[in-house]
Amino acid sequence: MSVSQEVSHRRYESGRMYPTTTDVVREALVRLHVNGQEWAMLMCTPRQLDLLALGFLHNEGIVASMKDVRRVVVCPSGACVEVWLRDANRELPTARILTSGCGGGVTFNDLTSEAQPVLSDVTVTPQQIGQLMFKLQEGQRYRGVHTSALADGDALLATATDVGRHNTIDKLCGLCLVEGILTEDRILLTTGRVSSEMLNKAARMRIPIVASRTSPTTLSLALAEAWHVTLVGYVRRDSLNVYTGLARVQSHERGGAG
């Protein structure tokens, strides 16, 4: 299924109203079943639902790797995803927290709880971040969606697109699980706002540097400080803001020091 579908509408321009068509991004409610029980409902672009489910379960702390997963089935209608774990008796958390994610995100993690710091010696220059963000946006094929990517200092290693910015990170995580792509010591790039649940997903993936086309929130900044994550916002080709973890962003003006 494609990310968008063509719809008919009428456009007003230069004093004239006329019929035309435009591609509009798809959005749907998808139910996630774990070990035969419905566990969560996700608003998302109904594409790569297996990756979305796997990444969501990883970032919620339910699975650590594909070794924990026995089977993943996307229903023919695309309205649900069934994930069967090797641990058939695994107890799932029930306390849901509504997040600020697009479409009303949900997490079962206490985002204010203590987490393991993300320790990494990886560094990057402002120029590298700007070039990577340009590559990310240059590769976008659809309007009205968010895109996230995993990168090293020079290249995009994997990308994911969805109507929900938080879903892009889950899909990215799922893709990395399936393809065996390591997320540690990498850079996460996203077109969406970095809120607390976004930062939490990055920390779960042990990603030390998070860079956004737009802004962070106050809670994401607090979590980034506590978890030793470098958080960068408002990335353009020749400018950006470094909010936390300045030591990982090396610039000529600072003599190349971290």
N, C-alpha and C positions, 0 to 999 in steps of 0.2 A: 504494500500500500504506500502511495506517495505521501509526502508531507503535506501537500495542499491539494485542493480540488478547484476546478473552474466553476465560477458562479456568474449568473447574469445580473446586471444591475444597470442603472441609468446614471450617466455622468453629466454634470453641468460644467461647462467651460466656455469662456469668452462669449457669454450671453446665449448659449445654445445648450439644450438638453438632448442627449442622444443615447441609444442603447449600446452597451458594450459588455465585455466579459473581463473578469479578473481572477487570478488565482488567490484563494483564501486558505489560510492555514487550517488544518484539521485539528479538532479537539474532541476528546471523548472521555467518558468515565470508564475506567478499567478496574475490575476487581482482582485483587491478589489473594490467591488461596495457597496456604502453606500446610502441607501434610493433610490435605483434604478439607481444611477449614478456612473460611473466609477470614482474612486478617486485616486487610486494608483496602481502601478505595483510592485510586490515583487518577487525577485529572491530567491528561497528557496527550501528546500527539500519538495516535495508535499505530506506531511503527517501532520495530526493534523492541517489542514488549518483553521478550525473553531477557535481553540485556538490561532493560529497565528494572525488571524484577530482581535479577541477580545483583545488580549494583545497589539497589535499595536495601536488600537483605544484608549485603556486606556492610553498608554504611550505617545500618541499624545494629550491627554487631551480632547478627544471627549466623552468618557464614563467614569463614575466614578465607576459604579458597574453594575451588571446584571440587575438592575432595569431600567437602561437606554436602554436596548436592548429588542426589541420585537421578533426578529427572526433572526436566522443565518442559511444560506443554502449554502452547498458546491455543486457546479455544478457536475453532474455525470461524466463529463470528467476530473474534478479536475483542470480545467484551470481558475476557478474563484470562489470567495466567495462572497455571497451577505449578507450584514448585514442591517437589518431594525431596525431603532431606534424608540423609542416611540415618540420622538419629530420628526415628519415628516418634519418639517420646519427648522431643525437644519442647520445653515450655516457652511460649512466646509472651513478651510483655504486652500488657493490656492498657496501660495508662498512656493515652494519646495526647500529644501536644500539638495544637494547631499552630502552624508557623506562618511567617509572612510570605511564604512562597506563592508563586503565581497560581491562581486557581484554588488557593487555600491548601497549602501544603500540610503534611502531617509527619511527625516524628515520634518515636517512642523513647528517644534519648533525653535525659535531663541535661540540657545544654549548659547549665551552670555548674555541673559536677566536675570534679577534678579529672583531668585527662593527662596522658603521658605527653611530655614535650616532644616536639618534632625536632630531633637532633640531626643536623646535616651541615656539611662543609661546602655545599654547593653555593656558587656565587654567579651573578649575572650582571651585565651592564645595562644601563638604561636603553642604549641603542639596540641591544638584543631583544629586550622586552618589546620595544616599539616595532621592530621588524617582525617579530612573531605575531603580535596583535594585527599588524597589517596583513600578514599571510592568512590569519584566521578569518578576517573580514572579507578579504579578496576571494576566499573560497566559499563564501555563503551564497547559496543558490536561491533562497526563499526569503521573502519579507515576512515580518510578523512573528518570527521565531527567534529563540536564543540559540547560541552555539557555544560549546566549550571544547577545549582541546588540551591534551597532555603533550608537553614539549620538553626537549632538552634545550641547550643553549642556542641551537642553530635550526632545528626543524620541528615541525608538528608530527608527533608520533601517532596520534589517534584523535578523532573528532566525533562529536555527537550533537544532534540538533533536536530541539523539542520546543513546544509552546511554553513549557515551564522551565525556568532557568535552573531550578534545583534538579529537575529531571535530567537535564543534560549531563550533570555530574554523575548521577546514578547510571545513566546509559554508558557514559565513558568508563566508569568503574566496571560495569558488567562486561564491556568489550575487552577491557584489560584482563579480567579474570579468564574469559574464554580464550583469548589469544595468547595468554601468558606474558603480557607486557607488564614489566615492573613499574609501579607508580612512585616508589621511594626515590628521593633525590631528583625529582622532576619539577617542572613548572606547570601550574594550572592556569590556563587563560580562559576568560569567560566574557561574554558580551553583556551579562546581566549584573545587577546589583549584588554585592556580596553581603548577605545577611548572616545571622548566626548559624542557621542550619546549613548554609553553603560552606561556611568556614569549618563547621563540624565534620562535614563529609570529606573535605580536603584533609583535615587532620587524621581522620580514620584511614585515609589512603596514604598517610605518611608523606604528604606533599609539603615541602618546606616553603615554597614561593607561590603565592596566589596573586594573579594580576587581572584586573577588570577594566573594561572599557568605561565603566561608570563608577559609582560610589560604593563605599562600605557603610555599615551602620555602626552605631556606638557599641553595641554588644559584640559585633564581629571584631571590632578593634580590641576590646577587652579580652576576648578569647584568643585572638592572635598574639597578644602580649603574653598571656598566661601559657600558651602552648608553643611559644617560640616560632610562630609562623610569620614570614615576611609578607605583608599585605600591601599591595600596590593598586592605586586607583587612577581613573581618568587617563588611561594610557592612550597616547597619540604617537605619531611617528617620531616627534621631537620633544615630547614633554610627558611627564607623569608625576604622580604624587606617591611618595613612599611614606606610609603611615606607621608601620612597625617593621622591626628586623632590618634596620638600615645596613647592618654589617654585611648582608648578603648582596647588596646592590653596590657594585663598584663603579665609580665614575672617575674620569680623568681629573675633574676639578678637585677631587679628594685625594689625588696622587695615587689612585688605584688601590687605596687601602679599603678594607672592608668596614 
